[in-house]
Amino acid sequence: MWALKADGFIVVAALWMLAALAALAGVYAAFVSNTAASARLFDDRLQAEALINAGLELAALRVLGGKDDDRPSSGEIAFRLGRATVDVTFRSEAARIDLNEASKPLLSGMFVALGAKQDAADFAADRIIGWRKKSSVPGRNEEADRYRDAGLGYAPRQAPFQNLAELRFVLGLPADLVERALSFVTIFNGHAEVDVNEAAPEVIASLPHISPDAVAAILRARDPQNPSAVVNLLGAARSEVSIGGRRPIRVAVAVRLDSGRKVKADVVLLITDGAAPYRILAWRDDFDGFR
């Protein structure tokens, strides 16, 4: 009887040991699987960043390849590297409206072009200028008072915009209007004027004293080989317009890896003539918050 009990105890102990080993094997298999997935993710990250940087290098080379007065202000590049495909587009940042430099009529015109009523557009333009500019009245800060009266826990920066996200904090700007505007504004143009040859139709429609017919005529007349072809169509809007690109360019890079992962990056470069061909002013991509 004791022998039977001992044999039963050994069998139960053996079963427990087998169960523990099975659990350990399951944990190890999960660890190996997670480690492999992390390694693949890390590998994809390295590949994506390298390919994005290759796209930036080619865009900078394309711009620097021309003479100062004949450098392209936009372009497209496509290439394969390894088993990945990369599509690159670049455009002068002068195609966008500079939040720190644009005049009130241009800012107001942008909001009208995006669907706002004239009064609301004028108010939004005033608030943007109030955000970027110090009060000119000693001892008084009416702009900051507006934020306090609205119950906001912060005041306007009253200094240049540091990034486009600040537009969301400007008093009185509806969120949907801000989201529509983000595709047409910048802090890197550096001038009050926009390059009408590269600007989106919405930006051209933002110009003061411009009619829909004039916008259509400008879009038809734009010629990369003859940037001045549109000048006679601008009328009174000429003072808000520049002809020819500037050193900052915005580069959009779309990468498709052999793993099937797709990564898009939006990068602003400052083209230079120094030892380094460019400086990165802003970088945003959709690789799970990567970089």
C-alpha positions in Angstrom: 0.0 0.0 0.0 2.8 2.4 0.9 4.5 1.5 -2.4 1.4 2.4 -4.3 1.1 5.7 -2.5 4.8 6.5 -3.2 4.3 5.6 -6.9 1.3 7.9 -7.1 3.3 10.7 -5.5 6.1 10.3 -8.0 3.6 10.4 -10.9 1.9 13.5 -9.6 5.3 15.2 -9.0 6.4 14.3 -12.5 3.1 15.7 -13.9 3.7 19.0 -12.0 7.3 19.2 -13.3 6.0 18.6 -16.9 3.4 21.3 -16.5 6.1 23.7 -15.2 8.4 22.9 -18.1 5.5 23.4 -20.5 4.8 26.8 -18.9 8.4 27.7 -19.0 8.6 26.7 -22.7 5.5 28.8 -23.4 7.1 31.8 -21.7 10.4 31.3 -23.6 8.5 31.0 -26.9 6.6 34.3 -26.1 9.9 35.9 -25.2 11.6 34.8 -28.4 8.6 35.9 -30.5 8.5 39.3 -28.8 12.2 39.7 -29.2 12.0 38.8 -32.9 9.1 41.3 -33.4 11.1 44.0 -31.6 14.2 43.3 -33.7 12.1 43.5 -36.9 10.6 46.8 -35.7 14.1 48.2 -34.8 15.4 47.0 -38.2 12.4 48.8 -40.0 13.2 51.9 -38.0 16.8 51.9 -39.1 15.9 51.3 -42.7 13.2 54.0 -42.7 15.5 56.6 -41.3 18.3 55.8 -43.7 15.9 55.9 -46.7 14.4 59.2 -45.5 17.8 60.7 -45.2 18.7 59.5 -48.6 15.6 61.3 -50.0 16.7 64.5 -48.2 20.2 64.2 -49.6 18.8 63.9 -53.2 16.4 66.8 -52.7 19.2 69.0 -51.4 21.4 67.9 -54.3 18.7 68.8 -56.8 18.3 72.3 -55.4 22.1 72.9 -55.1 22.7 71.6 -58.6 21.5 74.8 -60.2 22.9 78.3 -60.1 21.7 80.8 -57.5 19.2 82.5 -59.9 18.1 79.2 -61.5 17.6 76.8 -58.7 14.4 74.7 -58.8 11.9 75.6 -56.2 10.0 72.3 -56.5 10.5 68.8 -57.9 9.9 65.1 -57.6 12.3 62.2 -57.2 11.6 58.4 -57.1 14.2 55.7 -56.5 14.7 52.1 -55.2 17.3 51.2 -52.7 17.6 47.5 -51.9 14.1 46.2 -51.9 12.5 49.5 -50.7 10.9 52.2 -52.8 11.1 55.9 -52.0 9.1 58.8 -53.5 10.3 62.3 -52.7 8.7 65.7 -53.5 10.1 69.0 -52.4 8.8 72.6 -52.6 10.0 76.0 -51.5 8.7 76.9 -48.1 7.9 80.3 -49.6 4.8 78.6 -51.0 3.3 78.9 -47.5 2.1 81.8 -45.5 4.5 82.7 -42.6 2.6 83.1 -39.3 5.4 85.3 -38.0 5.6 87.6 -41.0 2.4 87.7 -43.0 0.3 90.9 -43.0 -3.2 91.0 -41.6 -4.9 91.1 -45.0 -3.0 88.0 -46.1 -3.9 86.1 -42.9 -7.5 87.2 -43.0 -7.7 86.3 -46.7 -6.5 82.8 -45.9 -9.2 82.2 -43.4 -11.8 83.5 -45.8 -10.4 81.2 -48.5 -10.8 78.3 -46.0 -14.5 79.1 -45.4 -14.6 81.7 -42.6 -16.8 84.8 -42.7 -15.0 88.0 -43.1 -15.5 89.3 -39.6 -14.4 86.0 -38.1 -11.4 85.9 -40.4 -10.4 89.5 -39.4 -10.7 88.5 -35.8 -8.5 85.4 -36.3 -5.8 87.5 -38.1 -5.8 90.0 -35.3 -5.4 87.3 -32.7 -2.4 85.7 -34.6 -0.7 89.1 -34.7 -1.5 89.6 -31.1 0.1 86.2 -30.3 3.3 87.0 -32.1 3.7 90.7 -31.2 4.4 92.5 -27.9 1.9 95.1 -26.6 2.9 98.5 -27.8 1.1 100.3 -24.9 3.3 100.7 -21.8 1.7 99.2 -18.7 -1.2 97.6 -20.6 -1.6 94.3 -22.3 -5.0 94.1 -23.9 -4.2 90.9 -25.7 -3.3 89.1 -22.5 -6.4 90.5 -20.9 -8.5 88.9 -23.6 -7.1 85.5 -22.7 -7.7 86.0 -19.0 -11.3 87.2 -19.6 -11.9 84.1 -21.7 -10.9 82.0 -18.7 -7.8 80.6 -20.3 -5.0 79.5 -18.0 -2.3 80.9 -20.3 -1.4 84.2 -22.0 -0.4 84.8 -25.6 3.3 84.2 -26.3 3.7 87.8 -27.7 6.9 86.5 -29.5 7.3 84.7 -32.7 5.6 81.3 -33.2 8.0 78.5 -32.4 6.0 75.8 -34.1 2.7 75.4 -35.9 1.0 73.6 -33.0 0.8 77.0 -31.2 -1.9 78.0 -33.6 -4.2 75.7 -31.7 -3.8 77.9 -28.6 -4.6 81.2 -30.3 -7.8 82.7 -28.8 -11.0 82.3 -30.9 -9.7 80.0 -33.6 -12.0 77.1 -34.2 -10.2 73.7 -34.2 -11.5 72.7 -37.6 -10.4 76.0 -39.1 -6.9 75.5 -37.6 -6.6 72.0 -39.0 -7.5 73.3 -42.5 -5.0 76.1 -42.2 -2.0 73.9 -41.1 -1.4 72.8 -44.7 -0.9 76.3 -45.9 1.1 78.0 -43.1 4.7 77.9 -41.9 7.2 79.6 -39.6 10.1 79.0 -42.0 9.3 81.2 -45.0 11.0 84.1 -43.3 9.2 86.8 -45.4 5.7 88.3 -45.5 5.3 87.4 -49.2 4.5 84.1 -50.8 5.9 82.5 -53.9 2.9 82.6 -56.2 4.5 80.1 -58.6 4.6 77.4 -56.0 1.7 78.3 -53.7 -1.4 76.1 -53.5 -4.6 77.6 -55.0 -5.9 78.3 -51.4 -2.8 80.4 -50.7 -3.2 82.3 -54.0 -6.9 82.9 -53.1 -5.7 84.4 -49.8 -4.0 87.3 -51.5 -5.8 90.6 -50.9 -7.6 92.2 -53.9 -7.5 88.9 -55.8 -10.6 87.6 -57.7 -11.5 83.9 -58.4 -10.9 84.6 -62.1 -7.5 86.0 -61.4 -6.6 82.9 -59.3 -7.6 80.7 -62.2 -5.6 82.8 -64.7 -2.5 82.7 -62.4 -2.7 78.9 -62.1 -3.0 78.5 -65.9 -0.1 81.0 -66.6 2.4 79.5 -64.1 5.5 78.4 -66.0 8.6 76.9 -64.3 10.8 78.1 -67.2 9.4 81.7 -66.9 8.5 82.5 -63.3 7.7 86.1 -64.1 4.8 85.1 -66.4 2.3 85.6 -63.7 3.4 89.1 -62.6 1.0 91.0 -64.9 -2.0 89.0 -63.5 -1.4 90.0 -59.9 -2.7 93.5 -59.9 -2.9 95.0 -56.4 -1.9 91.7 -54.9 1.7 92.1 -56.2 3.0 93.6 -52.9 2.2 90.3 -51.1 4.0 88.1 -53.7 7.6 87.0 -54.3 8.9 85.4 -57.4 11.4 82.6 -57.0 12.0 80.2 -54.1 14.0 80.7 -51.0 16.5 78.5 -49.1 14.1 76.6 -46.8 12.3 73.8 -48.6 9.8 71.3 -47.4 10.5 67.7 -48.4 7.8 64.9 -48.3 9.3 61.4 -48.3 7.2 58.3 -48.7 9.0 55.0 -48.0 7.7 51.5 -48.6 9.8 48.8 -47.0 10.1 45.2 -48.2 8.3 44.2 -45.0 5.2 46.0 -46.3 5.6 48.9 -43.8 4.9 52.3 -45.1 6.4 55.4 -43.6 5.9 59.1 -44.5 8.0 62.0 -43.4 7.6 65.7 -43.7 10.9 67.6 -43.3 11.9 71.2 -43.6 15.4 71.8 -44.7 17.5 75.0 -44.9 19.7 74.7 -47.9 23.2 76.0 -47.3 26.4 76.5 -49.3 28.6 75.4 -46.4 30.3 72.1 -45.7 26.9 70.6 -44.9 24.5 71.0 -47.7 21.5 71.5 -45.4 20.2 71.8 -41.9 17.1 70.1 -40.6 14.7 72.7 -39.3 11.7 70.4 -38.6 11.1 66.7 -38.9 7.8 64.8 -38.5 7.0 61.2 -39.5 4.4 58.6 -38.8 6.6 55.7 -37.7 4.8 55.1 -34.4 6.1 58.4 -32.9 9.6 57.5 -34.2 11.9 60.6 -34.0 
